[in-house]
Amino acid sequence: MAHKASTVLPRWSVAAPVVGAIILGVAWGRTPALWLVLVVSVALIVAVLAAVHHAEVVAHRVGEPFGSLVLAVAVTIIEVALVVSMMMSGGRSADALARDTVFAAVMIVCTGVVGLCLLVGGIRHRVIAFRIEGTSPVLATLASLVTLTLVLPTFTTSSPGPTFSTSQLIFAGVVSLVLYAVFVFVQTVRHRDYFLPADAGNEHAHASPVSTRVALFSMALLVICLALVIGLAKALSPNIEAAVLAARAPPAVVGIAIALLVLLPETTAAVRAAARNRLQTSLNLALGSALASIGLTIPAVAAVSIGLGLPLSLGLPAKEIVLLALTVIVSTLTLGSGRATVLHGAVHLALFAVFLFLAVVP
């Protein structure tokens, strides 16, 4: 039986961006006092929940895997804008900011987010299934891109240090963009069925569809909510930096903390999908965002670096290369059978713990 299209969004999901924008305006440009830190933290959580809600509304309208792609690309575009603006503002370690951001995003997604989804899905449903024909090509693309952009610059000799020469940087940017474009084409057009959940035929059997007008409105609110997540995370960054300094942890921990906050919407949406036994949707979100982080960030920062003559260090140190290689190998093994249990999730989360521990105690 056909459902009547819904034309109403929950009031809280519409009010959340407005209230969040007001709070961000109050907190922006200052070091928040304790009471303001608490208010900003609550606003951040509400903005994440609103972003997830609007992403699910859009996903309901356009279907999988378009819904996952919308959230992953929207988050990544805002992340790219944030990284580029910080690169242009200069400051200590600005030349390594893009590298550290992309590396942190890949590690957080492939170990933390994927591990949490596998663990939650395994606990709720014992054995969870996904389409290997969808995960294998994504992992191959991801492994190729991280090696090209984050590992090879450490070993090339055309320019000193962990950098690419101008021609190498242009080549890496073009290859990253082309591979990501091909991935999007395969995921949404040529082999869309590879990325659909096993029960795709009943995806919305018990849910009322939304109208096109509501879906477009939700899309706009989604972008606003994601921008608020970035802004509120930045507003909290002085307090995060102060805590890191007090703990005498390395500066890279600040970037990891902010990346964790920025990735909250995708993480929440992915875990909720895993809890509903829709692991394929979770993997679309997680692996798709990792690919977008490289495929969109590297070309953007390469263009800025070349156009403005800014230094750009892309090559990872030896310890990070080992962690990255281990993550790729483990991901290939755990996501290579089409079925997963809590053990697979535990392995990924153990790697995530190693990544966080070695970032604090290098």
C-alpha positions as CSV (number, residue, x, y, z in Angstrom):
1,M,0.0,0.0,0.0
2,A,1.4,3.4,-0.9
3,H,2.3,5.8,1.8
4,K,1.4,9.5,1.7
5,A,4.5,11.6,1.4
6,S,5.5,13.3,4.7
7,T,5.8,17.1,4.6
8,V,6.7,17.8,8.2
9,L,10.1,17.6,10.0
10,P,10.4,17.3,13.8
11,R,10.6,20.8,15.3
12,W,13.7,20.0,17.2
13,S,15.6,19.1,14.0
14,V,14.7,22.5,12.5
15,A,15.4,24.5,15.7
16,A,18.7,22.8,16.4
17,P,20.7,24.6,13.6
18,V,19.2,28.0,14.6
19,V,20.1,27.6,18.3
20,G,23.5,26.1,17.4
21,A,24.3,29.1,15.2
22,I,23.5,31.5,18.0
23,I,25.7,29.6,20.5
24,L,28.5,29.4,17.9
25,G,28.3,33.2,17.4
26,V,28.6,33.8,21.1
27,A,31.6,31.4,21.5
28,W,33.5,32.3,18.3
29,G,36.8,34.0,18.7
30,R,37.2,33.6,22.4
31,T,38.4,31.0,24.8
32,P,35.2,29.7,26.4
33,A,34.7,29.7,30.2
34,L,33.7,26.5,31.8
35,W,29.9,27.2,31.6
36,L,30.3,28.1,27.9
37,V,32.3,25.0,27.2
38,L,29.4,22.9,28.6
39,V,26.9,24.9,26.5
40,V,29.0,24.5,23.3
41,S,29.4,20.7,24.1
42,V,25.7,20.3,24.4
43,A,25.1,22.3,21.2
44,L,27.7,20.1,19.4
45,I,25.9,16.9,20.4
46,V,22.5,18.3,19.3
47,A,24.0,19.4,16.0
48,V,25.4,15.9,15.4
49,L,22.0,14.3,16.2
50,A,20.3,16.8,13.9
51,A,22.8,16.1,11.1
52,V,22.2,12.4,11.4
53,H,18.5,12.9,11.3
54,H,18.5,15.0,8.2
55,A,21.0,12.6,6.5
56,E,18.6,9.8,7.1
57,V,15.7,11.9,5.7
58,V,17.7,12.6,2.5
59,A,18.9,8.9,2.4
60,H,15.2,7.8,2.7
61,R,14.3,9.9,-0.3
62,V,17.2,9.1,-2.6
63,G,17.9,5.5,-1.4
64,E,21.2,3.7,-0.9
65,P,24.0,4.2,-1.7
66,F,23.2,7.8,-2.5
67,G,22.2,8.6,1.1
68,S,25.6,7.5,2.5
69,L,27.4,9.3,-0.3
70,V,25.6,12.6,0.5
71,L,26.7,12.5,4.2
72,A,30.3,11.4,3.4
73,V,30.9,14.0,0.7
74,A,29.2,16.8,2.7
75,V,31.4,16.2,5.7
76,T,34.5,15.9,3.6
77,I,33.9,19.2,1.7
78,I,33.5,21.1,5.0
79,E,36.6,19.4,6.3
80,V,38.5,20.4,3.2
81,A,37.4,24.0,3.6
82,L,38.6,23.9,7.2
83,V,42.0,22.5,6.3
84,V,42.6,24.9,3.4
85,S,41.7,27.9,5.6
86,M,44.1,26.8,8.3
87,M,46.9,26.2,5.8
88,M,46.4,29.7,4.4
89,S,46.5,31.2,7.9
90,G,49.9,29.6,8.4
91,G,51.3,28.8,11.9
92,R,53.4,26.0,13.3
93,S,53.2,22.7,11.4
94,A,50.8,24.2,8.8
95,D,52.7,22.4,6.1
96,A,51.9,19.0,7.6
97,L,48.3,19.8,8.6
98,A,46.7,18.1,5.5
99,R,48.8,15.0,6.0
100,D,48.0,14.7,9.7
101,T,44.3,15.4,9.0
102,V,43.9,12.8,6.2
103,F,45.9,10.2,8.2
104,A,43.9,10.7,11.3
105,A,40.6,10.5,9.3
106,V,41.7,7.3,7.6
107,M,42.8,5.7,10.9
108,I,39.7,6.8,12.8
109,V,37.4,5.6,10.1
110,C,39.1,2.3,9.3
111,T,39.8,1.2,12.8
112,G,37.5,3.1,15.1
113,V,34.3,3.6,13.1
114,V,34.5,0.2,11.3
115,G,35.4,-1.5,14.5
116,L,32.6,0.0,16.5
117,C,30.1,-1.0,13.7
118,L,31.3,-4.5,13.6
119,L,31.2,-4.8,17.4
120,V,27.7,-3.4,17.8
121,G,26.4,-5.4,14.9
122,G,28.0,-8.6,16.2
123,I,26.7,-8.1,19.7
124,R,23.1,-7.4,18.4
125,H,23.0,-10.0,15.6
126,R,25.9,-12.5,16.3
127,V,26.9,-12.7,12.6
128,I,26.4,-9.8,10.3
129,A,26.6,-9.9,6.5
130,F,27.7,-7.4,3.9
131,R,28.5,-7.5,0.2
132,I,32.2,-8.4,-0.5
133,E,31.8,-7.2,-4.1
134,G,31.2,-3.7,-2.6
135,T,34.0,-3.7,0.1
136,S,36.9,-5.3,-1.9
137,P,37.1,-2.6,-4.7
138,V,36.8,0.2,-2.1
139,L,39.6,-1.2,0.0
140,A,41.8,-1.6,-3.2
141,T,41.1,2.0,-4.1
142,L,41.8,3.2,-0.5
143,A,45.1,1.2,-0.3
144,S,46.3,2.7,-3.6
145,L,45.4,6.3,-2.6
146,V,46.9,6.2,0.8
147,T,50.1,4.7,-0.6
148,L,50.3,7.3,-3.4
149,T,49.6,10.3,-1.3
150,L,50.9,9.5,2.2
151,V,53.7,6.9,1.8
152,L,55.5,7.6,-1.5
153,P,56.4,11.2,-0.7
154,T,58.6,9.9,2.1
155,F,60.7,7.9,-0.4
156,T,60.7,10.2,-3.6
157,T,64.0,12.0,-4.3
158,S,62.9,14.9,-6.7
159,S,62.4,17.2,-3.7
160,P,63.9,17.3,-0.2
161,G,62.0,15.9,2.8
162,P,58.7,14.1,2.8
163,T,57.4,16.1,-0.1
164,F,56.4,15.9,-3.8
165,S,57.8,18.1,-6.5
166,T,55.3,20.3,-8.3
167,S,54.8,17.8,-11.2
168,Q,54.5,14.9,-8.7
169,L,52.0,16.9,-6.6
170,I,49.9,17.6,-9.7
171,F,50.0,14.0,-10.8
172,A,49.0,12.8,-7.3
173,G,46.1,15.3,-7.1
174,V,44.8,14.3,-10.6
175,V,45.0,10.6,-9.8
176,S,43.3,11.0,-6.5
177,L,40.4,12.9,-8.1
178,V,40.1,10.5,-11.0
179,L,40.0,7.4,-8.8
180,Y,37.4,9.0,-6.5
181,A,35.3,10.0,-9.4
182,V,35.4,6.5,-10.8
183,F,34.5,5.1,-7.3
184,V,31.4,7.4,-7.2
185,F,30.4,6.3,-10.7
186,V,30.7,2.6,-9.8
187,Q,28.9,3.1,-6.5
188,T,26.0,5.1,-7.8
189,V,25.6,4.0,-11.5
190,R,27.5,1.1,-13.0
191,H,27.4,-1.3,-10.0
192,R,25.0,0.3,-7.6
193,D,23.6,-3.1,-6.5
194,Y,27.1,-4.0,-5.1
195,F,26.5,-1.4,-2.4
196,L,22.9,-2.1,-1.5
197,P,22.0,-3.8,1.8
198,A,21.0,-7.5,1.5
199,D,17.4,-6.5,2.4
200,A,17.3,-3.5,0.1
201,G,13.9,-4.5,-1.3
202,N,12.4,-3.9,2.2
203,E,14.5,-0.8,2.9
204,H,11.6,1.5,3.7
205,A,8.7,-0.9,3.8
206,H,7.4,0.4,7.0
207,A,8.4,4.1,6.7
208,S,6.5,6.9,5.1
209,P,8.4,8.6,2.2
210,V,9.2,12.3,2.3
211,S,8.3,14.8,-0.3
212,T,10.9,16.4,-2.6
213,R,10.5,19.7,-0.9
214,V,11.1,18.2,2.6
215,A,14.2,16.3,1.3
216,L,15.7,19.5,-0.2
217,F,15.0,21.4,3.0
218,S,16.7,18.6,5.0
219,M,19.6,18.6,2.6
220,A,20.1,22.3,3.3
221,L,19.8,21.8,7.1
222,L,22.2,18.9,6.8
223,V,24.9,21.1,5.4
224,I,24.2,23.8,8.0
225,C,24.4,21.2,10.8
226,L,27.7,19.9,9.5
227,A,29.1,23.4,9.3
228,L,28.0,23.9,12.9
229,V,29.7,20.7,14.0
230,I,33.0,22.0,12.4
231,G,32.5,25.5,13.9
232,L,31.6,24.2,17.4
233,A,34.5,21.8,17.4
234,K,36.8,24.7,16.5
235,A,35.3,26.8,19.3
236,L,36.2,24.0,21.7
237,S,39.8,23.7,20.3
238,P,41.4,26.2,22.6
239,N,40.2,24.1,25.6
240,I,41.4,21.0,23.9
241,E,44.8,22.5,23.2
242,A,45.0,23.6,26.8
243,A,44.2,20.1,28.0
244,V,46.8,18.6,25.7
245,L,49.4,21.0,26.9
246,A,48.6,20.3,30.5
247,A,48.9,16.6,29.8
248,R,52.2,17.3,27.9
249,A,50.9,15.3,24.9
250,P,52.2,15.8,21.3
251,P,50.5,18.6,19.3
252,A,49.1,16.0,16.8
253,V,46.7,15.0,19.6
254,V,44.8,18.2,19.0
255,G,44.1,17.4,15.4
256,I,43.0,13.9,16.3
257,A,40.6,15.3,19.0
258,I,39.1,17.7,16.5
259,A,38.8,15.0,13.8
260,L,37.0,12.8,16.3
261,L,34.4,15.5,16.9
262,V,34.1,16.3,13.2
263,L,33.5,12.6,12.3
264,L,30.7,12.3,15.0
265,P,27.8,12.6,12.5
266,E,29.1,9.8,10.2
267,T,30.1,7.6,13.2
268,T,26.6,8.0,14.8
269,A,24.8,7.2,11.5
270,A,27.1,4.2,10.8
271,V,26.6,2.7,14.2
272,R,22.9,3.1,14.1
273,A,22.8,1.3,10.7
274,A,24.9,-1.5,12.1
275,A,22.6,-1.9,15.1
276,R,19.7,-2.3,12.6
277,N,21.7,-5.2,10.9
278,R,22.5,-3.0,7.9
279,L,26.2,-3.3,7.9
280,Q,26.5,-2.5,4.2
281,T,25.1,0.9,4.9
282,S,27.7,1.4,7.7
283,L,30.5,0.4,5.5
284,N,29.3,2.6,2.7
285,L,29.4,5.5,5.1
286,A,32.8,4.6,6.7
287,L,34.9,3.5,3.7
288,G,33.2,6.1,1.5
289,S,34.2,8.9,3.9
290,A,37.8,7.6,4.1
291,L,38.0,7.7,0.3
292,A,36.4,11.1,0.1
293,S,38.9,12.4,2.7
294,I,41.8,11.5,0.3
295,G,40.1,12.0,-3.1
296,L,38.9,15.5,-2.3
297,T,41.4,16.8,0.3
298,I,44.6,16.0,-1.6
299,P,43.6,17.7,-4.9
300,A,42.4,20.7,-3.0
301,V,45.5,21.2,-0.8
302,A,47.7,20.5,-3.8
303,A,46.0,23.3,-5.8
304,V,46.3,25.7,-2.8
305,S,50.0,24.7,-2.3
306,I,50.9,25.2,-5.9
307,G,48.8,28.3,-6.4
308,L,50.0,30.2,-3.3
309,G,53.5,28.7,-3.1
310,L,52.8,27.1,0.3
311,P,55.0,24.3,1.6
312,L,53.2,20.9,1.8
313,S,54.6,17.8,3.6
314,L,52.6,14.7,2.7
315,G,55.0,11.8,3.6
316,L,54.3,10.0,6.9
317,P,57.0,9.0,9.4
318,A,58.0,5.4,9.7
319,K,55.7,4.6,12.7
320,E,52.7,6.0,11.0
321,I,53.5,4.0,7.8
322,V,53.6,0.8,9.8
323,L,50.3,1.6,11.4
324,L,48.7,2.4,8.1
325,A,50.0,-0.8,6.4
326,L,48.7,-2.9,9.3
327,T,45.3,-1.2,9.1
328,V,45.1,-1.9,5.4
329,I,46.1,-5.6,5.8
330,V,43.7,-6.2,8.7
331,S,40.8,-4.4,6.9
332,T,41.4,-6.6,3.8
333,L,41.2,-9.7,6.0
334,T,38.3,-8.8,8.2
335,L,36.2,-7.3,5.3
336,G,37.1,-10.0,2.8
337,S,34.6,-12.7,3.6
338,G,31.3,-11.0,3.5
339,R,30.5,-11.9,7.2
340,A,31.8,-10.6,10.5
341,T,31.5,-11.2,14.2
342,V,32.4,-9.4,17.4
343,L,36.0,-10.6,17.0
344,H,36.5,-8.6,13.8
345,G,35.2,-5.6,15.6
346,A,37.5,-6.2,18.6
347,V,40.6,-6.4,16.3
348,H,39.8,-3.1,14.6
349,L,39.1,-1.4,17.9
350,A,42.4,-2.7,19.3
351,L,44.2,-1.1,16.4
352,F,42.3,2.1,17.1
353,A,43.5,2.0,20.7
354,V,47.1,1.5,19.5
355,F,46.7,4.5,17.2
356,L,45.5,6.7,20.0
357,F,48.0,5.5,22.5
358,L,51.0,6.0,20.2
359,A,49.7,9.4,19.3
360,V,49.9,10.4,23.0
361,V,53.0,8.3,23.8
362,P,55.0,8.3,20.5
